[in-house]
Amino acid sequence: MSEYIADRNDDDSSEDSGSYEEWIPSFCARFGHEYYCQIPSEFLEDDFNMTALALEVPLYRQALDLILDLEAVSDDEAEHGENGQPEVSRSLVEHAAEQLYGLAHARYVLTRPGLQALAEKFDRRAFGTCPRYHCGGMQLLPCGLSDTLGRQPVRLYCACCGDLYVPAQARHAQLDGCFWGTSLPGVFLQHFPELGEYVGKRPVQSYSLRVFGFGVNERAVSGARMAWLRQRPSTEEEWEEYAKCEYEMPTEVS
């Protein structure tokens, strides 16, 4: 009988150890977290990569330990703490860990490994495709309108039309945009110039409103608005001017 109990206890301990899940893969696998990339623990352990985040996230040390699986605290231990003294609840540490991971994620996706991980999701259309008809199902990129926590939700950028869109799924529309940052689309296009070349070769198309075959004047109330935003260079001279004006103001104005 004692041997049976011992074997049963060994089985229970093996089941408990087998059910252990690391925090980062579990967080990224949650419903609605498909936009996140898994950050290597080496990146989070580097103090340089986490500079000044302790000023933005409360319970920084506890949250970082939870992300790195350095200290797994149960709910009972969180309530009573050491020597019976009350401590912060597990839910507060978990919330701080989600904020800390998101802010670190915005920095990680700007690195070479982070951009590569993001490109794999981009190729799989994990962020969806542009709803604009003339973009032909171009893949979208997540970006933020602010780098400050809690300001703006995540938006999706289309490299073809250069416009922003709201995520189609409601579970993604509530994600904080600062977890991807305002610089991500620009850095992504600079790191993968072939994407910009592919977009540049696509024919520029836009819908023109017509009534009985006649085009509506752009000065009309229902006329086209800001069509110049979708224009691209078509001649060599225009491409040269575009290359000069991309990062600096032109010296000569005609």
SVG drawing of the C-alpha trace seen along z (x, -y; Angstrom):
<svg xmlns="http://www.w3.org/2000/svg" viewBox="-26 -78 49 80">
<polyline fill="none" stroke="black" stroke-width="0.4" points="0.0,0.0 2.8,-2.4 4.5,-1.6 1.3,-2.5 1.1,-5.8 4.7,-6.6 4.2,-5.8 1.1,-7.9 2.9,-10.9 5.7,-10.5 3.1,-10.6 1.4,-13.7 4.8,-15.5 5.6,-14.6 2.3,-15.9 2.8,-19.2 6.2,-19.6 5.0,-18.8 2.1,-21.3 4.6,-24.2 4.5,-26.9 6.9,-29.6 5.5,-33.1 6.5,-34.6 5.2,-31.7 2.1,-31.6 1.5,-35.3 2.1,-35.4 -0.2,-32.4 -3.2,-34.1 -6.3,-34.9 -5.9,-38.3 -2.1,-38.4 -1.3,-37.2 0.5,-40.5 3.2,-40.0 6.6,-38.5 8.4,-36.3 11.3,-38.3 14.4,-36.2 15.2,-36.2 18.7,-37.5 17.2,-40.7 15.2,-41.3 18.1,-40.5 20.2,-43.2 19.9,-46.3 20.7,-48.5 17.6,-47.3 15.4,-48.0 16.8,-51.5 14.2,-53.8 11.4,-51.3 11.4,-51.1 10.2,-54.7 7.2,-53.8 6.1,-50.5 5.2,-50.0 6.4,-46.9 9.2,-46.7 11.4,-44.2 8.5,-41.8 7.1,-42.1 10.5,-41.4 11.0,-38.3 7.6,-37.1 8.4,-37.5 11.7,-35.7 10.2,-32.9 12.7,-33.7 10.1,-33.6 6.7,-32.0 4.5,-33.2 1.2,-31.6 -1.9,-33.6 -1.7,-32.5 2.0,-33.5 1.2,-36.8 -1.5,-37.6 0.4,-36.6 4.0,-37.2 7.0,-36.3 6.4,-36.0 2.7,-36.5 3.1,-40.1 0.8,-41.3 2.3,-42.0 1.0,-43.1 -1.5,-40.8 -0.6,-38.6 -3.0,-40.4 -1.2,-43.7 2.2,-42.0 0.6,-40.3 -0.7,-43.6 2.7,-45.3 4.3,-42.4 2.0,-42.8 2.9,-46.5 6.6,-45.9 6.6,-43.2 4.8,-45.5 7.2,-48.4 10.2,-46.1 8.4,-44.6 8.4,-48.0 12.2,-48.2 12.8,-44.6 10.9,-44.8 13.3,-47.6 16.3,-45.2 17.5,-42.9 16.1,-39.7 12.9,-41.5 12.4,-42.8 13.0,-39.3 10.4,-37.8 8.0,-40.5 8.7,-39.8 7.7,-36.2 4.4,-37.3 4.1,-39.9 4.6,-37.1 1.9,-35.0 -0.5,-37.9 -0.8,-37.7 -1.7,-41.3 -4.3,-41.2 -4.5,-42.8 -5.4,-46.3 -9.2,-46.7 -8.6,-49.1 -9.6,-47.5 -6.8,-49.0 -4.1,-47.8 -4.8,-44.2 -4.6,-42.5 -1.3,-44.2 -0.1,-43.0 -0.4,-45.4 2.0,-46.4 1.1,-47.2 2.1,-50.7 1.3,-53.2 0.2,-56.8 2.0,-57.5 5.0,-56.1 3.4,-56.8 1.6,-54.1 -2.2,-54.3 -2.6,-57.0 -3.7,-55.4 -4.6,-51.8 -2.7,-49.9 -3.3,-50.8 -2.3,-49.0 -0.2,-50.6 -0.4,-49.8 2.9,-50.4 0.9,-50.5 -1.5,-53.4 0.4,-54.8 -2.7,-55.0 -3.7,-53.6 -6.6,-51.3 -8.3,-49.9 -7.8,-46.2 -10.7,-44.1 -10.9,-42.0 -12.1,-43.7 -9.7,-41.7 -6.8,-43.5 -8.3,-46.9 -7.8,-47.2 -4.1,-46.6 -1.9,-49.6 -0.2,-51.1 3.0,-52.0 3.8,-48.3 4.8,-48.6 5.8,-52.2 5.5,-55.0 8.8,-54.2 8.1,-50.5 6.8,-51.0 9.6,-53.3 12.3,-51.1 10.7,-48.0 10.7,-49.5 14.3,-50.7 15.4,-47.3 13.6,-45.5 14.1,-47.8 12.7,-45.1 9.3,-45.8 9.5,-49.4 10.7,-48.4 7.8,-46.0 5.3,-48.7 7.0,-51.2 6.5,-48.9 2.8,-48.5 0.5,-50.6 -1.0,-53.5 -4.8,-53.2 -7.6,-55.2 -11.3,-55.3 -12.8,-58.3 -16.4,-59.1 -18.4,-59.3 -22.0,-60.2 -23.4,-58.8 -19.9,-58.4 -18.7,-61.9 -16.1,-62.4 -17.0,-64.5 -14.9,-67.7 -12.6,-67.6 -13.9,-71.0 -17.4,-69.6 -18.7,-68.6 -18.5,-64.9 -15.3,-65.3 -12.0,-63.6 -10.1,-64.7 -6.3,-64.8 -5.6,-62.5 -2.0,-63.7 -1.4,-61.6 -1.5,-58.5 0.6,-59.8 4.1,-58.4 7.0,-59.4 6.6,-58.2 9.6,-59.6 13.3,-59.5 13.4,-63.2 10.5,-62.7 12.3,-59.8 15.5,-61.9 13.5,-64.6 11.8,-62.1 15.2,-60.7 16.4,-64.2 13.2,-65.2 12.8,-61.9 15.0,-63.0 15.8,-66.7 14.2,-69.8 15.0,-70.6 17.5,-73.4 15.9,-74.6 12.2,-75.4 10.8,-75.9"/>
</svg>
